[in-house]
Protein backbone atom coordinates (compact mmCIF):
# COMPACT_ATOMS: atom_id res chain seq x y z
CA UNK A 1 0.00 0.00 0.00
CA UNK A 2 1.35 3.40 -0.91
CA UNK A 3 1.97 6.01 1.76
CA UNK A 4 -0.74 8.21 0.23
CA UNK A 5 -3.41 5.50 0.47
CA UNK A 6 -2.31 4.58 3.97
CA UNK A 7 -2.65 8.23 4.96
CA UNK A 8 -6.16 8.52 3.51
CA UNK A 9 -7.30 5.26 5.10
CA UNK A 10 -5.89 6.16 8.50
CA UNK A 11 -7.43 9.65 8.30
CA UNK A 12 -10.89 8.16 7.67
CA UNK A 13 -10.51 5.74 10.58
CA UNK A 14 -9.37 8.60 12.83
CA UNK A 15 -12.43 10.68 11.96
CA UNK A 16 -14.63 7.73 12.98
CA UNK A 17 -12.64 7.43 16.20
CA UNK A 18 -13.04 11.14 16.89
CA UNK A 19 -16.80 10.80 16.40
CA UNK A 20 -16.64 8.04 19.00
CA UNK A 21 -15.65 10.57 21.64
CA UNK A 22 -19.15 12.02 21.33
CA UNK A 23 -21.23 9.03 20.14
CA UNK A 24 -21.11 6.45 22.95
CA UNK A 25 -21.45 3.37 20.73
CA UNK A 26 -18.17 4.02 18.89
CA UNK A 27 -14.85 3.20 20.58
CA UNK A 28 -13.39 6.70 20.37
CA UNK A 29 -9.79 7.48 21.19
CA UNK A 30 -8.73 3.85 21.19
CA UNK A 31 -9.50 3.83 17.46
CA UNK A 32 -7.51 7.03 16.91
CA UNK A 33 -4.57 5.58 18.84
CA UNK A 34 -4.82 2.25 16.99
CA UNK A 35 -4.91 4.03 13.63
CA UNK A 36 -1.76 5.93 14.62
CA UNK A 37 -0.03 2.67 15.48
CA UNK A 38 -1.18 0.96 12.26
CA UNK A 39 0.06 3.96 10.28
CA UNK A 40 3.48 3.46 11.81
CA UNK A 41 3.40 -0.22 10.91
CA UNK A 42 2.43 0.62 7.32
CA UNK A 43 4.92 3.44 6.65
CA UNK A 44 7.61 2.61 9.17
CA UNK A 45 8.62 4.29 12.39
CA UNK A 46 11.15 7.05 12.44
CA UNK A 47 12.03 9.19 15.45
CA UNK A 48 9.10 11.51 14.78
CA UNK A 49 6.65 8.64 14.36
CA UNK A 50 7.80 6.78 17.45
CA UNK A 51 7.57 9.97 19.48
CA UNK A 52 4.06 10.67 18.23
CA UNK A 53 2.91 7.14 19.05
CA UNK A 54 4.39 7.53 22.54
CA UNK A 55 2.67 10.89 23.11
CA UNK A 56 -0.60 9.49 21.71
CA UNK A 57 -0.31 6.59 24.15
CA UNK A 58 0.02 9.04 27.03
CA UNK A 59 -2.99 11.00 25.76
CA UNK A 60 -5.02 7.78 25.56
CA UNK A 61 -4.06 7.01 29.14
CA UNK A 62 -5.04 10.54 30.18
CA UNK A 63 -8.41 10.01 28.50
CA UNK A 64 -8.99 6.82 30.45
CA UNK A 65 -8.19 8.56 33.71
CA UNK A 66 -10.30 11.66 33.04
CA UNK A 67 -13.15 9.49 31.73
CA UNK A 68 -13.38 8.00 35.19
CA UNK A 69 -12.32 10.90 37.41
CA UNK A 70 -14.49 13.71 35.99
CA UNK A 71 -17.85 11.88 36.18
CA UNK A 72 -16.92 10.39 39.57
CA UNK A 73 -16.13 13.82 40.99
CA UNK A 74 -19.41 15.15 39.60
CA UNK A 75 -21.29 12.30 41.25
CA UNK A 76 -19.46 12.76 44.55
CA UNK A 77 -19.99 16.53 44.39
CA UNK A 78 -23.73 15.98 43.98
CA UNK A 79 -23.69 13.49 46.88
CA UNK A 80 -24.73 10.59 44.65
CA UNK A 81 -24.51 7.36 46.61
CA UNK A 82 -22.52 4.33 45.50
CA UNK A 83 -25.67 2.26 45.10
CA UNK A 84 -27.14 4.90 42.82
CA UNK A 85 -23.96 4.88 40.76
CA UNK A 86 -24.05 1.09 40.52
CA UNK A 87 -27.71 1.12 39.51
CA UNK A 88 -26.93 3.75 36.87
CA UNK A 89 -24.13 1.54 35.52
CA UNK A 90 -26.40 -1.51 35.30
CA UNK A 91 -29.16 0.60 33.69
CA UNK A 92 -26.63 1.92 31.15
CA UNK A 93 -25.66 -1.62 30.15
CA UNK A 94 -29.30 -2.68 29.86
CA UNK A 95 -30.15 0.51 27.98
CA UNK A 96 -27.34 -0.12 25.51
CA UNK A 97 -28.96 -3.39 24.45
CA UNK A 98 -32.58 -2.21 24.62
CA UNK A 99 -32.22 1.06 22.70
CA UNK A 100 -29.22 0.98 20.36
CA UNK A 101 -26.85 3.97 20.32
CA UNK A 102 -28.65 6.30 22.77
CA UNK A 103 -29.68 3.60 25.25
CA UNK A 104 -26.36 3.69 27.06
CA UNK A 105 -26.76 7.32 28.04
CA UNK A 106 -30.53 7.16 28.53
CA UNK A 107 -30.28 4.03 30.65
CA UNK A 108 -27.62 5.55 32.88
CA UNK A 109 -29.51 8.80 33.41
CA UNK A 110 -32.88 7.15 33.97
CA UNK A 111 -31.33 4.58 36.31
CA UNK A 112 -29.55 7.30 38.25
CA UNK A 113 -32.67 9.45 38.52
CA UNK A 114 -34.78 6.54 39.77
CA UNK A 115 -32.14 5.40 42.26
CA UNK A 116 -31.68 8.91 43.62
CA UNK A 117 -35.45 9.40 43.76
CA UNK A 118 -35.76 6.20 45.78
CA UNK A 119 -32.93 7.39 48.02
CA UNK A 120 -34.08 11.00 48.66
CA UNK A 121 -37.83 10.71 47.96
CA UNK A 122 -37.86 14.02 46.08
CA UNK A 123 -37.74 14.55 42.34
CA UNK A 124 -35.81 17.80 42.80
CA UNK A 125 -32.91 16.08 44.58
CA UNK A 126 -32.89 13.25 42.06
CA UNK A 127 -32.92 15.71 39.17
CA UNK A 128 -30.09 17.77 40.65
CA UNK A 129 -27.93 14.66 41.02
CA UNK A 130 -28.76 13.45 37.51
CA UNK A 131 -27.91 16.82 35.94
CA UNK A 132 -24.62 16.99 37.86
CA UNK A 133 -23.56 13.55 36.65
CA UNK A 134 -24.69 14.32 33.08
CA UNK A 135 -22.53 17.46 33.15
CA UNK A 136 -19.59 15.38 34.36
CA UNK A 137 -19.98 12.94 31.48
CA UNK A 138 -20.41 15.82 29.04
CA UNK A 139 -17.23 17.47 30.27
CA UNK A 140 -15.44 14.14 30.02
CA UNK A 141 -16.61 13.78 26.41
CA UNK A 142 -15.32 17.28 25.61
CA UNK A 143 -11.95 16.42 27.14
CA UNK A 144 -11.83 13.27 24.99
CA UNK A 145 -12.74 15.30 21.92
CA UNK A 146 -9.92 17.76 22.65
CA UNK A 147 -7.44 14.95 23.24
CA UNK A 148 -8.55 13.33 20.00
CA UNK A 149 -7.99 16.56 18.07
CA UNK A 150 -4.50 16.79 19.55
CA UNK A 151 -3.76 13.15 18.65
CA UNK A 152 -4.96 13.64 15.08
CA UNK A 153 -3.03 16.89 14.72
CA UNK A 154 0.16 15.17 15.88
CA UNK A 155 -0.44 12.30 13.48
CA UNK A 156 -1.13 14.81 10.68
CA UNK A 157 2.23 16.45 11.29
CA UNK A 158 3.87 13.03 11.11
CA UNK A 159 1.97 12.16 7.93
CA UNK A 160 3.21 15.36 6.31
CA UNK A 161 6.80 14.40 7.08
CA UNK A 162 6.19 10.98 5.51
CA UNK A 163 4.49 12.32 2.38
CA UNK A 164 7.01 15.11 1.76
Buried (B, 14 or more C-beta within 10 A) or exposed (E): EEBEEBBEBBBEBBBBBBBBBBBBBBBBBBBBBBBBBBBBEBBEBEEBBEEBBEBBBEBBEBBEEBBEEBBBEBBBEBBBBEEBBEBBBBBBBBBBEEEEEEBBBBBBBBBBBBBBBEBBEEEEBBEBBBBBBBBBBBBBBEBBBEBBEBBBEBBBEBBEEBEE
